[in-house]
Amino acid sequence: MRWTLDTINWEAFDASKVDPETLEAVKAASLVEANAPDYVSYLCNVFQDSPEIQADIRQWGREEAQHGQALARWASLADSSFDFDSALARFRAIQGINVDALESVRGSRAGELIARCVVESGTTSFYTAIKDATREPCLRQIVEYMAGDEFAHYGLFFKSYRRYESELSSRWQRLRIAVGRINEADDDELSGAFYCANYAAESDVAYDRKRFADAYQKRALGFYERRHVERLVSMVAKAGGFKPQGWPVRAASAIAWYYLSFRRRQLIRTAV
């Protein structure tokens, strides 16, 4: 472990610098990160023939779980009513993972590892964006450590992918899997996390996937600057088999930034 909860300077917490929408996003992220044990079980099944990769996966899971603990502790400082354990139990009921699966839902082990690279690309850019956006010093320290972990996780999964890359003969196959994983941002994981983290079990507000996916995106996209998007696109492109600095990737970065800016403006008008 590169850091622990004791590494964080909790005494630096400054409630006056907590942004309410940032708090809502952090609460949701704490649930997603804390759900790592189910992913560990699933991934260890997929890579049951590789004790080395299984060991890496278990270490990844421990670090992800620590991320959830750190974010949850910060959220509890910012909002003493936040019931992390209850929210996590409700989230797990919404976001089910088939931990008994013996094969990757991506169709191959190489595809699974590309999908994991995409996820780590998103999280390292996301936490870097939060660090650059927030004024609260304790949160800045937490997400800086987390962004570093997520970048290392990307390298870990990409290294493992090299062992299995022959399973995907085409660069376009790899890109299809990468883009497909990005599109899964609209599934129940993020929307369910946002709902369970920010609405109590006794709330009169019913869960609606699209409504709360939009609510999460409104907050998450608000952190991003163009440089964060460029880093994200280049990391995804590398996982997809493209040169990170090539002109197609630069063009994709420009399109992604344009779309993100448009989507952010749209969500400001429509999302809760």
SELO-957120 format. One record per residue (C-alpha): x, y, z; residue number from 1. Coordinates in steps of 0.1 Angstrom, whole numbers, plus 5000, padded with zeros to 4 digits. Layout:
REM SELO-957120
+------+------+------+-----+
!    u !    v !    w ! pos !
+------+------+------+-----+
!    X !    Y !    Z ! NUM !
...
+------+------+------+-----+
//
This chain:
REM SELO-957120
+------+------+------+-----+
!    u !    v !    w ! pos !
+------+------+------+-----+
! 5000 ! 5000 ! 5000 !   1 !
! 5014 ! 5034 ! 4990 !   2 !
! 4995 ! 5051 ! 5017 !   3 !
! 4970 ! 5044 ! 5045 !   4 !
! 4941 ! 5063 ! 5062 !   5 !
! 4966 ! 5074 ! 5088 !   6 !
! 4986 ! 5092 ! 5061 !   7 !
! 4957 ! 5116 ! 5056 !   8 !
! 4959 ! 5149 ! 5075 !   9 !
! 4923 ! 5147 ! 5088 !  10 !
! 4929 ! 5177 ! 5110 !  11 !
! 4931 ! 5198 ! 5079 !  12 !
! 4895 ! 5193 ! 5071 !  13 !
! 4877 ! 5226 ! 5065 !  14 !
! 4839 ! 5225 ! 5064 !  15 !
! 4837 ! 5260 ! 5050 !  16 !
! 4853 ! 5248 ! 5018 !  17 !
! 4830 ! 5218 ! 5011 !  18 !
! 4810 ! 5223 ! 4979 !  19 !
! 4776 ! 5205 ! 4982 !  20 !
! 4776 ! 5190 ! 4947 !  21 !
! 4812 ! 5178 ! 4952 !  22 !
! 4801 ! 5161 ! 4984 !  23 !
! 4773 ! 5144 ! 4966 !  24 !
! 4797 ! 5131 ! 4940 !  25 !
! 4822 ! 5119 ! 4966 !  26 !
! 4795 ! 5100 ! 4985 !  27 !
! 4786 ! 5082 ! 4953 !  28 !
! 4822 ! 5075 ! 4945 !  29 !
! 4828 ! 5060 ! 4980 !  30 !
! 4802 ! 5033 ! 4973 !  31 !
! 4816 ! 5025 ! 4938 !  32 !
! 4851 ! 5021 ! 4953 !  33 !
! 4839 ! 5001 ! 4983 !  34 !
! 4822 ! 4976 ! 4960 !  35 !
! 4856 ! 4962 ! 4949 !  36 !
! 4854 ! 4929 ! 4967 !  37 !
! 4827 ! 4916 ! 4943 !  38 !
! 4849 ! 4926 ! 4913 !  39 !
! 4879 ! 4908 ! 4929 !  40 !
! 4859 ! 4876 ! 4931 !  41 !
! 4847 ! 4879 ! 4895 !  42 !
! 4882 ! 4888 ! 4881 !  43 !
! 4899 ! 4860 ! 4901 !  44 !
! 4875 ! 4836 ! 4885 !  45 !
! 4882 ! 4849 ! 4850 !  46 !
! 4920 ! 4846 ! 4856 !  47 !
! 4919 ! 4814 ! 4876 !  48 !
! 4948 ! 4800 ! 4856 !  49 !
! 4971 ! 4828 ! 4866 !  50 !
! 4981 ! 4831 ! 4903 !  51 !
! 5003 ! 4861 ! 4895 !  52 !
! 4974 ! 4881 ! 4881 !  53 !
! 4952 ! 4869 ! 4909 !  54 !
! 4977 ! 4883 ! 4934 !  55 !
! 4977 ! 4917 ! 4915 !  56 !
! 4939 ! 4917 ! 4915 !  57 !
! 4937 ! 4911 ! 4952 !  58 !
! 4961 ! 4939 ! 4959 !  59 !
! 4941 ! 4962 ! 4935 !  60 !
! 4910 ! 4952 ! 4955 !  61 !
! 4926 ! 4962 ! 4988 !  62 !
! 4936 ! 4996 ! 4975 !  63 !
! 4901 ! 5002 ! 4960 !  64 !
! 4885 ! 4993 ! 4993 !  65 !
! 4908 ! 5018 ! 5010 !  66 !
! 4896 ! 5044 ! 4985 !  67 !
! 4861 ! 5038 ! 4995 !  68 !
! 4869 ! 5040 ! 5032 !  69 !
! 4888 ! 5073 ! 5027 !  70 !
! 4861 ! 5089 ! 5007 !  71 !
! 4834 ! 5077 ! 5032 !  72 !
! 4853 ! 5091 ! 5061 !  73 !
! 4857 ! 5125 ! 5044 !  74 !
! 4820 ! 5125 ! 5035 !  75 !
! 4811 ! 5117 ! 5071 !  76 !
! 4832 ! 5147 ! 5082 !  77 !
! 4813 ! 5169 ! 5057 !  78 !
! 4779 ! 5154 ! 5065 !  79 !
! 4775 ! 5136 ! 5099 !  80 !
! 4742 ! 5121 ! 5087 !  81 !
! 4758 ! 5101 ! 5059 !  82 !
! 4752 ! 5064 ! 5067 !  83 !
! 4778 ! 5047 ! 5046 !  84 !
! 4771 ! 5011 ! 5056 !  85 !
! 4734 ! 5014 ! 5049 !  86 !
! 4740 ! 5032 ! 5016 !  87 !
! 4765 ! 5005 ! 5005 !  88 !
! 4741 ! 4976 ! 5013 !  89 !
! 4714 ! 4993 ! 4993 !  90 !
! 4738 ! 5000 ! 4964 !  91 !
! 4749 ! 4963 ! 4963 !  92 !
! 4713 ! 4953 ! 4960 !  93 !
! 4709 ! 4975 ! 4929 !  94 !
! 4744 ! 4969 ! 4913 !  95 !
! 4747 ! 4931 ! 4912 !  96 !
! 4779 ! 4915 ! 4899 !  97 !
! 4779 ! 4878 ! 4888 !  98 !
! 4807 ! 4868 ! 4911 !  99 !
! 4802 ! 4831 ! 4901 ! 100 !
! 4810 ! 4837 ! 4864 ! 101 !
! 4840 ! 4817 ! 4851 ! 102 !
! 4845 ! 4836 ! 4819 ! 103 !
! 4847 ! 4873 ! 4811 ! 104 !
! 4816 ! 4891 ! 4800 ! 105 !
! 4839 ! 4908 ! 4774 ! 106 !
! 4843 ! 4876 ! 4755 ! 107 !
! 4880 ! 4872 ! 4763 ! 108 !
! 4906 ! 4878 ! 4790 ! 109 !
! 4922 ! 4904 ! 4768 ! 110 !
! 4889 ! 4922 ! 4764 ! 111 !
! 4884 ! 4921 ! 4802 ! 112 !
! 4918 ! 4937 ! 4807 ! 113 !
! 4911 ! 4964 ! 4782 ! 114 !
! 4878 ! 4972 ! 4799 ! 115 !
! 4897 ! 4975 ! 4832 ! 116 !
! 4922 ! 4999 ! 4816 ! 117 !
! 4893 ! 5020 ! 4805 ! 118 !
! 4879 ! 5021 ! 4840 ! 119 !
! 4913 ! 5031 ! 4855 ! 120 !
! 4917 ! 5058 ! 4828 ! 121 !
! 4884 ! 5073 ! 4839 ! 122 !
! 4891 ! 5071 ! 4876 ! 123 !
! 4926 ! 5086 ! 4875 ! 124 !
! 4914 ! 5115 ! 4853 ! 125 !
! 4883 ! 5119 ! 4875 ! 126 !
! 4902 ! 5121 ! 4908 ! 127 !
! 4928 ! 5144 ! 4893 ! 128 !
! 4900 ! 5167 ! 4881 ! 129 !
! 4885 ! 5168 ! 4916 ! 130 !
! 4919 ! 5176 ! 4931 ! 131 !
! 4922 ! 5205 ! 4907 ! 132 !
! 4887 ! 5217 ! 4914 ! 133 !
! 4882 ! 5214 ! 4951 ! 134 !
! 4894 ! 5240 ! 4977 ! 135 !
! 4890 ! 5216 ! 5006 ! 136 !
! 4925 ! 5205 ! 5017 ! 137 !
! 4917 ! 5171 ! 5031 ! 138 !
! 4898 ! 5160 ! 5000 ! 139 !
! 4927 ! 5173 ! 4978 ! 140 !
! 4951 ! 5151 ! 4996 ! 141 !
! 4929 ! 5120 ! 4994 ! 142 !
! 4921 ! 5122 ! 4957 ! 143 !
! 4957 ! 5130 ! 4949 ! 144 !
! 4967 ! 5097 ! 4964 ! 145 !
! 4938 ! 5080 ! 4948 ! 146 !
! 4946 ! 5094 ! 4913 ! 147 !
! 4982 ! 5080 ! 4917 ! 148 !
! 4968 ! 5046 ! 4927 ! 149 !
! 4945 ! 5045 ! 4897 ! 150 !
! 4973 ! 5054 ! 4873 ! 151 !
! 4993 ! 5025 ! 4887 ! 152 !
! 4963 ! 5002 ! 4884 ! 153 !
! 4961 ! 5012 ! 4847 ! 154 !
! 4997 ! 5001 ! 4843 ! 155 !
! 4991 ! 4969 ! 4861 ! 156 !
! 4961 ! 4959 ! 4839 ! 157 !
! 4979 ! 4970 ! 4808 ! 158 !
! 5009 ! 4949 ! 4816 ! 159 !
! 4987 ! 4919 ! 4822 ! 160 !
! 4968 ! 4926 ! 4789 ! 161 !
! 5001 ! 4921 ! 4770 ! 162 !
! 5000 ! 4884 ! 4780 ! 163 !
! 4967 ! 4879 ! 4763 ! 164 !
! 4966 ! 4904 ! 4735 ! 165 !
! 4967 ! 4876 ! 4708 ! 166 !
! 4931 ! 4869 ! 4718 ! 167 !
! 4921 ! 4901 ! 4700 ! 168 !
! 4937 ! 4901 ! 4665 ! 169 !
! 4923 ! 4935 ! 4655 ! 170 !
! 4929 ! 4970 ! 4668 ! 171 !
! 4893 ! 4978 ! 4660 ! 172 !
! 4881 ! 4949 ! 4682 ! 173 !
! 4901 ! 4964 ! 4710 ! 174 !
! 4887 ! 4998 ! 4704 ! 175 !
! 4851 ! 4984 ! 4702 ! 176 !
! 4855 ! 4969 ! 4737 ! 177 !
! 4870 ! 5002 ! 4750 ! 178 !
! 4842 ! 5023 ! 4737 ! 179 !
! 4817 ! 4998 ! 4748 ! 180 !
! 4830 ! 5000 ! 4784 ! 181 !
! 4828 ! 5038 ! 4783 ! 182 !
! 4791 ! 5036 ! 4772 ! 183 !
! 4784 ! 5015 ! 4803 ! 184 !
! 4786 ! 5047 ! 4823 ! 185 !
! 4748 ! 5048 ! 4819 ! 186 !
! 4742 ! 5015 ! 4837 ! 187 !
! 4731 ! 5011 ! 4873 ! 188 !
! 4765 ! 5014 ! 4888 ! 189 !
! 4769 ! 5052 ! 4889 ! 190 !
! 4732 ! 5061 ! 4890 ! 191 !
! 4726 ! 5036 ! 4917 ! 192 !
! 4756 ! 5048 ! 4937 ! 193 !
! 4744 ! 5084 ! 4935 ! 194 !
! 4709 ! 5075 ! 4945 ! 195 !
! 4719 ! 5053 ! 4975 ! 196 !
! 4745 ! 5077 ! 4987 ! 197 !
! 4723 ! 5108 ! 4986 ! 198 !
! 4688 ! 5095 ! 4993 ! 199 !
! 4680 ! 5077 ! 5025 ! 200 !
! 4662 ! 5044 ! 5025 ! 201 !
! 4631 ! 5060 ! 5039 ! 202 !
! 4631 ! 5087 ! 5011 ! 203 !
! 4599 ! 5092 ! 4992 ! 204 !
! 4620 ! 5096 ! 4960 ! 205 !
! 4620 ! 5064 ! 4939 ! 206 !
! 4651 ! 5052 ! 4921 ! 207 !
! 4652 ! 5061 ! 4884 ! 208 !
! 4683 ! 5051 ! 4864 ! 209 !
! 4683 ! 5079 ! 4839 ! 210 !
! 4674 ! 5106 ! 4864 ! 211 !
! 4702 ! 5097 ! 4888 ! 212 !
! 4727 ! 5089 ! 4860 ! 213 !
! 4722 ! 5125 ! 4848 ! 214 !
! 4725 ! 5138 ! 4883 ! 215 !
! 4758 ! 5120 ! 4888 ! 216 !
! 4771 ! 5132 ! 4854 ! 217 !
! 4761 ! 5168 ! 4861 ! 218 !
! 4784 ! 5168 ! 4891 ! 219 !
! 4812 ! 5147 ! 4877 ! 220 !
! 4815 ! 5166 ! 4844 ! 221 !
! 4817 ! 5198 ! 4863 ! 222 !
! 4852 ! 5190 ! 4875 ! 223 !
! 4868 ! 5184 ! 4841 ! 224 !
! 4890 ! 5208 ! 4822 ! 225 !
! 4903 ! 5201 ! 4788 ! 226 !
! 4936 ! 5187 ! 4800 ! 227 !
! 4918 ! 5161 ! 4820 ! 228 !
! 4898 ! 5150 ! 4790 ! 229 !
! 4930 ! 5148 ! 4768 ! 230 !
! 4947 ! 5126 ! 4794 ! 231 !
! 4916 ! 5103 ! 4796 ! 232 !
! 4913 ! 5099 ! 4758 ! 233 !
! 4951 ! 5092 ! 4753 ! 234 !
! 4950 ! 5065 ! 4780 ! 235 !
! 4919 ! 5049 ! 4765 ! 236 !
! 4934 ! 5051 ! 4730 ! 237 !
! 4966 ! 5033 ! 4742 ! 238 !
! 4945 ! 5005 ! 4757 ! 239 !
! 4927 ! 5003 ! 4723 ! 240 !
! 4959 ! 4999 ! 4704 ! 241 !
! 4964 ! 5035 ! 4691 ! 242 !
! 4993 ! 5058 ! 4695 ! 243 !
! 4984 ! 5082 ! 4724 ! 244 !
! 4999 ! 5112 ! 4706 ! 245 !
! 4988 ! 5104 ! 4670 ! 246 !
! 4965 ! 5127 ! 4651 ! 247 !
! 4934 ! 5104 ! 4654 ! 248 !
! 4937 ! 5106 ! 4692 ! 249 !
! 4942 ! 5144 ! 4691 ! 250 !
! 4910 ! 5147 ! 4670 ! 251 !
! 4892 ! 5123 ! 4693 ! 252 !
! 4902 ! 5145 ! 4723 ! 253 !
! 4889 ! 5176 ! 4706 ! 254 !
! 4856 ! 5159 ! 4699 ! 255 !
! 4853 ! 5145 ! 4734 ! 256 !
! 4859 ! 5180 ! 4749 ! 257 !
! 4833 ! 5195 ! 4727 ! 258 !
! 4808 ! 5168 ! 4736 ! 259 !
! 4816 ! 5170 ! 4773 ! 260 !
! 4811 ! 5208 ! 4772 ! 261 !
! 4778 ! 5205 ! 4754 ! 262 !
! 4766 ! 5177 ! 4777 ! 263 !
! 4776 ! 5197 ! 4808 ! 264 !
! 4756 ! 5227 ! 4797 ! 265 !
! 4726 ! 5205 ! 4789 ! 266 !
! 4727 ! 5188 ! 4823 ! 267 !
! 4730 ! 5221 ! 4842 ! 268 !
! 4696 ! 5230 ! 4826 ! 269 !
! 4678 ! 5196 ! 4831 ! 270 !
! 4694 ! 5174 ! 4858 ! 271 !
! 4685 ! 5174 ! 4895 ! 272 !
+------+------+------+-----+
//
